[in-house]
Amino acid sequence: MIEWKDETIIERDIETVWSLFSDRNIKKIMPKVEEHVLVEKSETEAGAKHRQSYREGKRVESYIVETLAYEDTPLEKHKKISFIVGKAFEINLSFALKKIDETHTKFIYSGHNKGVNFVGRAMMKLANKKGNEQVVQDFMERVNREAMEL
C-alpha cells in the first residue's frame, strides 16, 4: 500500500479553493478525467456516487467514485472519496481545507492506494515511491495554480 499526506498554504479564500472540488471544476484539477457524472444522491453529501472515466495514455478506465465524507462549514471543508480502478486498486483520497484568514487557506491532501487482488498487490510492491510523491506534488501545485486563476 502507498500512503501520503501533504499540506500547503494557498493564498486564496477557502470558498474559492473549495469550488475547485465541485463537479463543474473537477477537470481543472484532474485534467485526465474525461467524464464525471453524478449517478446517485447530490454532490454535496456523503454517499454520492459519480461515474468517472480517466485517460492514461491511450487507455480509458471507467469506475464509480463514492463520496465517503463531506463537510462544508465556513472554517473547514472536507471531502473523502473512494474508487476501485481496473478491479485491482482501491484508491482513497481526502481533500481538507482549513480557513487561516480571509485570504489564506490550508490545503491538506492525503490518501492511499492499495492492491485489492493478487495482481494489484504485486504491482503495488513494484510501485515507484518517488513517482507517487511526484504525482502528489503535481496535484497540489495544480490546485494552487488553479485557485490563483479563479
C-alpha atoms as one frame of an Amber mdcrd trajectory, in Angstrom:
protein
   0.000   0.000   0.000   1.153   3.515  -0.768   0.060   6.263   1.638   0.597
  10.003   1.561  -0.289  13.185   3.397   0.889  16.614   2.377  -0.204  20.155
   3.065   0.343  23.644   1.733  -0.956  27.170   2.204  -2.871  28.640  -0.730
  -3.146  32.425  -0.945  -6.886  32.391  -1.673 -10.024  32.351   0.450 -11.445
  28.977   1.482 -14.598  29.259  -0.689 -12.577  29.869  -3.866 -10.317  26.882
  -3.198 -13.314  24.691  -2.278 -15.033  25.490  -5.574 -12.257  23.570  -7.364
 -13.556  20.338  -5.812 -17.073  20.821  -7.197 -18.318  18.742 -10.136 -18.211
  21.717 -12.506 -14.490  22.347 -11.842 -13.142  18.822 -11.311 -11.425  18.706
 -14.721  -9.391  21.807 -13.814  -7.599  19.961 -11.023  -7.854  16.482 -12.585
  -7.284  17.082 -16.320  -7.099  13.360 -17.178 -10.720  12.922 -16.051 -12.789
  12.742 -19.229 -16.194  12.139 -17.681 -17.568  12.890 -14.218 -21.324  12.284
 -13.979 -23.434  12.221 -10.823 -25.420   8.960 -10.672 -26.678   8.887  -7.071
 -27.636  11.491  -4.414 -26.176  15.035  -4.698 -22.556  16.093  -4.998 -22.700
  17.825  -1.603 -23.368  14.782   0.588 -21.732  11.598   1.772 -22.985   8.618
  -0.203 -22.964  10.451  -3.529 -21.754   8.370  -6.450 -20.244   9.525  -9.736
 -19.374   7.592 -12.859 -15.903   8.714 -13.832 -13.682   7.992 -16.829  -9.950
   8.669 -16.675  -7.472   8.647 -19.550  -3.960   7.297 -19.092  -2.252   7.472
 -22.480  -4.475   5.650 -24.970  -6.318   3.679 -22.283  -9.534   4.922 -20.654
 -10.631   3.447 -17.312 -14.199   3.861 -16.023 -15.271   3.340 -12.431 -17.674
   4.576  -9.751 -16.418   7.194  -7.287 -18.175   7.177  -3.917 -18.105  10.155
  -1.564 -17.369   8.720   1.887 -17.370  12.020   3.801 -18.475  15.561   3.023
 -18.189  18.595   5.309 -18.765  22.208   4.295 -18.565  24.783   7.083 -17.245
  28.363   6.932 -13.978  27.363   8.665 -13.396  23.813   7.394 -14.173  21.832
   4.248 -13.557  18.131   3.736 -14.297  15.606   1.022 -13.207  11.979   1.074
 -13.717   9.729  -1.935 -13.022   6.097  -2.796 -12.946   4.085  -6.018 -11.556
   0.872  -7.467  -9.598   1.050 -10.735  -9.243  -1.938 -13.030 -10.549  -4.321
 -10.355  -7.012  -4.176  -8.964  -6.512  -0.954  -6.961  -8.570   0.707  -4.258
  -7.859   4.417  -4.070  -8.959   6.660  -1.209  -8.428  10.403  -1.474  -9.075
  13.082   1.123  -9.167  16.815   0.437  -9.323  19.032   3.545  -9.336  22.814
   3.711  -8.943  24.988   6.797  -9.520  28.722   6.816  -6.479  30.589   8.082
  -7.809  34.093   7.366  -9.751  35.868   4.617  -7.029  35.320   2.009  -5.225
  32.141   3.101  -6.341  28.513   3.180  -4.501  25.434   4.392  -4.931  22.550
   1.917  -4.302  19.013   3.213  -4.214  16.193   0.667  -3.995  12.634   1.884
  -4.841   9.186   0.693  -3.790   5.680  -0.054  -3.621   3.271  -2.954  -3.728
  -0.454  -2.241  -3.982  -3.624  -4.243  -7.298  -5.458  -3.869  -6.308  -8.691
  -5.628  -3.117 -10.640  -6.319  -2.202  -8.596  -9.418  -2.876  -5.289  -7.671
  -0.868  -6.252  -4.591   2.050  -7.449  -6.739   2.043  -4.211  -8.727   1.990
  -2.170  -5.510   5.196  -3.909  -4.397   6.824  -2.741  -7.622   5.444   0.806
  -7.371   7.857   3.683  -7.542   7.562   5.642  -4.277   9.314   8.693  -5.716
   6.950   8.615  -8.692   3.948   8.674  -6.359   5.441  11.557  -4.382   5.804
  13.481  -7.644   2.148  12.804  -8.546   1.087  14.176  -5.130   3.285  17.276
  -5.552   1.989  17.876  -9.091  -1.619  17.668  -7.862  -1.016  20.090  -5.003
   0.710  22.553  -7.345  -2.176  22.259  -9.834  -4.761  23.029  -7.117  -2.700
  26.049  -6.021  -2.285  27.295  -9.606  -5.971  26.847 -10.479  -7.042  28.600
  -7.262  -4.892  31.586  -8.181  -6.592  31.778 -11.596 -10.139  31.906 -10.157
